[in-house]
Amino acid sequence: MSRSKPPSGSVPMPKMRRGPKGFYRDIIREMKHVNWPTPQETTRLSGVVLAVCIFIVLLLMGSALVMGEIVNAIVGSH
């Protein structure tokens, strides 16, 4: 049973640079392609993240209090 080899050139292989100098050169090149947010976008999105975190904390705290009261009512300890 012989295995057939895929034709050479069917899958393009990237040119690999060797060593730390090529690595950092690639990082700098990729960082130039990044679409950085404006300061206004950063402030707005940070506010959204903070609001969602506060909401989740309040939701978990509220559910813990409710579950604690349910357990206390079932067990009957006060």
N, CA, C and O of each residue as an XYZ file, in Angstrom:
312
protein
N       0.834     -1.170      0.000
C       0.000      0.000      0.000
C       0.891      1.251      0.000
O       1.619      1.489      0.964
N       0.839      2.020     -1.035
C       1.684      3.204     -1.093
C       0.837      4.451     -0.845
O      -0.298      4.572     -1.306
N       1.432      5.348     -0.113
C       0.740      6.605      0.173
C       1.068      7.602     -0.932
O       2.213      7.735     -1.365
N       0.037      8.284     -1.364
C       0.304      9.294     -2.389
C       0.666     10.599     -1.693
O       0.026     11.015     -0.728
N       1.690     11.215     -2.206
C       2.177     12.461     -1.654
C       1.387     13.621     -2.250
O       1.102     13.620     -3.448
N       1.024     14.625     -1.420
C       0.361     15.779     -2.011
C       1.325     16.513     -2.925
O       2.522     16.570     -2.640
N       0.834     17.069     -4.002
C       1.738     17.763     -4.925
C       2.428     18.923     -4.226
O       1.818     19.669     -3.460
N       3.706     19.052     -4.511
C       4.440     20.147     -3.873
C       3.899     21.478     -4.395
O       3.584     21.630     -5.575
N       3.806     22.423     -3.481
C       3.283     23.731     -3.859
C       1.790     23.853     -3.666
O       1.227     24.919     -3.916
N       1.127     22.789     -3.226
C      -0.323     22.880     -3.050
C      -0.675     23.675     -1.799
O      -1.728     24.310     -1.747
N       0.189     23.647     -0.794
C      -0.030     24.406      0.429
C       1.106     25.397      0.552
O       2.260     24.997      0.706
N       0.796     26.709      0.486
C       1.881     27.687      0.579
C       2.468     27.698      1.989
O       1.737     27.705      2.979
N       3.766     27.698      2.062
C       4.454     27.735      3.349
C       5.011     29.140      3.560
O       5.615     29.718      2.657
N       4.800     29.691      4.777
C       5.331     31.036      5.021
C       6.843     31.013      5.127
O       7.440     30.006      5.510
N       7.451     32.134      4.784
C       8.892     32.258      4.959
C       9.150     32.434      6.451
O       8.583     33.318      7.094
N       9.997     31.594      6.979
C      10.267     31.654      8.408
C      11.601     32.353      8.637
O      12.616     32.013      8.030
N      11.571     33.329      9.521
C      12.809     33.999      9.902
C      13.318     33.330     11.168
O      12.539     32.904     12.020
N      14.578     33.250     11.272
C      15.190     32.592     12.413
C      15.698     33.628     13.422
O      16.147     34.712     13.050
N      15.616     33.272     14.686
C      16.222     34.080     15.730
C      15.327     35.174     16.266
O      14.261     35.452     15.717
N      15.780     35.796     17.357
C      14.985     36.831     18.014
C      14.837     38.103     17.171
O      13.824     38.793     17.283
N      15.809     38.417     16.347
C      15.719     39.633     15.535
C      14.541     39.544     14.565
O      13.776     40.500     14.431
N      14.391     38.414     13.897
C      13.260     38.218     12.995
C      11.941     38.184     13.736
O      10.929     38.677     13.238
N      11.950     37.598     14.935
C      10.744     37.533     15.752
C      10.255     38.940     16.089
O       9.078     39.248     15.905
N      11.145     39.786     16.577
C      10.754     41.148     16.944
C      10.395     41.982     15.716
O       9.534     42.859     15.793
N      11.039     41.719     14.601
C      10.690     42.414     13.362
C       9.253     42.075     12.969
O       8.498     42.951     12.548
N       8.877     40.797     13.107
C       7.508     40.381     12.806
C       6.510     41.017     13.759
O       5.417     41.399     13.343
N       6.871     41.135     15.033
C       5.975     41.774     16.006
C       5.721     43.219     15.616
O       4.576     43.669     15.610
N       6.766     43.941     15.295
C       6.627     45.357     14.931
C       5.761     45.493     13.677
O       4.912     46.381     13.599
N       5.978     44.612     12.698
C       5.178     44.666     11.477
C       3.706     44.396     11.768
O       2.836     45.074     11.223
N       3.418     43.418     12.620
C       2.028     43.098     12.945
C       1.374     44.207     13.770
O       0.186     44.482     13.600
N       2.131     44.840     14.654
C       1.572     45.910     15.490
C       1.147     47.114     14.638
O       0.264     47.873     15.034
N       1.770     47.284     13.482
C       1.372     48.374     12.594
C       0.019     48.112     11.949
O      -0.641     49.048     11.497
N      -0.407     46.838     11.900
C      -1.683     46.480     11.293
C      -2.848     46.560     12.279
O      -4.006     46.438     11.881
N      -2.546     46.764     13.571
C      -3.591     46.778     14.592
C      -4.414     48.049     14.471
O      -3.873     49.141     14.297
N      -5.723     47.896     14.565
C      -6.625     49.048     14.546
C      -6.857     49.475     15.989
O      -7.740     48.943     16.663
N      -6.059     50.442     16.470
C      -6.127     50.866     17.859
C      -7.358     51.729     18.099
O      -7.702     52.552     17.250
N      -8.035     51.559     19.246
C      -9.221     52.379     19.537
C      -8.823     53.806     19.900
O      -7.722     54.071     20.384
N      -9.760     54.706     19.648
C      -9.537     56.096     20.038
C      -9.703     56.210     21.552
O     -10.278     55.318     22.175
N      -9.205     57.301     22.156
C      -9.401     57.471     23.605
C     -10.889     57.482     24.005
O     -11.251     56.999     25.077
N     -11.741     58.036     23.135
C     -13.169     58.059     23.437
C     -13.744     56.639     23.442
O     -14.539     56.295     24.317
N     -13.343     55.813     22.468
C     -13.802     54.425     22.431
C     -13.309     53.651     23.646
O     -14.044     52.847     24.220
N     -12.061     53.898     24.036
C     -11.497     53.217     25.197
C     -12.273     53.567     26.461
O     -12.590     52.686     27.260
N     -12.578     54.842     26.643
C     -13.339     55.277     27.814
C     -14.737     54.680     27.809
O     -15.206     54.194     28.838
N     -15.406     54.711     26.662
C     -16.770     54.186     26.567
C     -16.801     52.685     26.834
O     -17.638     52.204     27.597
N     -15.897     51.954     26.213
C     -15.886     50.506     26.388
C     -15.451     50.099     27.797
O     -15.920     49.088     28.319
N     -14.562     50.873     28.412
C     -14.182     50.597     29.806
C     -15.384     50.788     30.715
O     -15.575     50.024     31.661
N     -16.198     51.805     30.436
C     -17.426     52.018     31.210
C     -18.396     50.867     31.049
O     -19.038     50.455     32.015
N     -18.512     50.344     29.840
C     -19.395     49.200     29.598
C     -18.917     47.991     30.384
O     -19.724     47.307     31.013
N     -17.628     47.719     30.359
C     -17.070     46.579     31.092
C     -17.314     46.745     32.589
O     -17.711     45.792     33.259
N     -17.083     47.932     33.111
C     -17.299     48.197     34.532
C     -18.768     48.013     34.910
O     -19.072     47.426     35.948
N     -19.675     48.509     34.078
C     -21.107     48.372     34.353
C     -21.529     46.904     34.341
O     -22.304     46.483     35.200
N     -21.043     46.132     33.400
C     -21.382     44.711     33.334
C     -20.829     43.977     34.557
O     -21.507     43.116     35.118
N     -19.614     44.306     34.972
C     -19.032     43.682     36.166
C     -19.856     43.991     37.406
O     -20.124     43.096     38.208
N     -20.258     45.236     37.574
C     -21.081     45.620     38.718
C     -22.421     44.893     38.670
O     -22.898     44.416     39.700
N     -23.032     44.801     37.500
C     -24.303     44.091     37.356
C     -24.161     42.624     37.762
O     -25.003     42.099     38.491
N     -23.111     41.969     37.298
C     -22.893     40.553     37.617
C     -22.659     40.379     39.120
O     -23.182     39.439     39.719
N     -21.880     41.271     39.731
C     -21.641     41.197     41.183
C     -22.959     41.321     41.934
O     -23.229     40.536     42.843
N     -23.780     42.295     41.564
C     -25.065     42.481     42.237
C     -25.991     41.290     42.020
O     -26.696     40.873     42.939
N     -25.991     40.748     40.815
C     -26.823     39.582     40.516
C     -26.393     38.374     41.358
O     -27.236     37.689     41.937
N     -25.097     38.116     41.424
C     -24.608     36.992     42.223
C     -24.832     37.206     43.711
O     -25.179     36.270     44.431
N     -24.635     38.427     44.170
C     -24.857     38.727     45.583
C     -26.331     38.566     45.938
O     -26.667     38.004     46.980
N     -27.195     39.056     45.078
C     -28.631     38.916     45.320
C     -29.070     37.467     45.314
O     -29.862     37.056     46.163
N     -28.570     36.690     44.375
C     -28.961     35.276     44.327
C     -28.404     34.524     45.532
O     -29.058     33.606     46.027
N     -27.228     34.879     46.014
C     -26.669     34.238     47.208
C     -27.515     34.555     48.434
O     -27.760     33.682     49.266
N     -27.959     35.801     48.544
C     -28.823     36.169     49.670
C     -30.150     35.425     49.623
O     -30.627     34.930     50.644
N     -30.745     35.346     48.438
C     -32.021     34.636     48.283
C     -31.837     33.151     48.595
O     -32.640     32.572     49.326
N     -30.801     32.536     48.055
C     -30.560     31.121     48.311
C     -30.276     30.872     49.796
O     -30.700     29.856     50.347
N     -29.566     31.791     50.439
C     -29.310     31.675     51.877
C     -30.597     31.710     52.678
O     -30.765     30.943     53.626
N     -31.500     32.595     52.303
C     -32.792     32.681     52.993
C     -33.626     31.424     52.770
O     -34.308     30.960     53.683
N     -33.573     30.877     51.569
C     -34.309     29.640     51.273
C     -33.760     28.492     52.111
O     -34.519     27.719     52.694
N     -32.451     28.390     52.166
C     -31.828     27.317     52.960
C     -32.176     27.495     54.444
O     -32.486     26.522     55.132
N     -32.123     28.731     54.930
C     -32.476     28.992     56.330
C     -33.934     28.649     56.610
O     -34.260     28.137     57.682
N     -34.806     28.928     55.655
C     -36.223     28.609     55.841
C     -36.445     27.094     55.853
O     -37.280     26.601     56.611
N     -35.717     26.361     55.031
C     -35.864     24.906     54.974
C     -35.299     24.262     56.238
O     -35.933     23.405     56.854
N     -34.087     24.695     56.611
C     -33.420     24.100     57.765
C     -34.074     24.577     59.062
O     -34.140     23.830     60.038
N     -34.552     25.806     59.071
C     -35.225     26.357     60.244
C     -34.296     26.938     61.282
O     -34.690     27.079     62.440
N     -33.085     27.279     60.914
C     -32.164     27.868     61.884
C     -32.171     29.392     61.741
O     -32.097     29.935     60.639
N     -32.262     30.055     62.887
C     -32.199     31.528     62.895
C     -31.299     31.991     63.983
O     -31.110     33.195     64.158
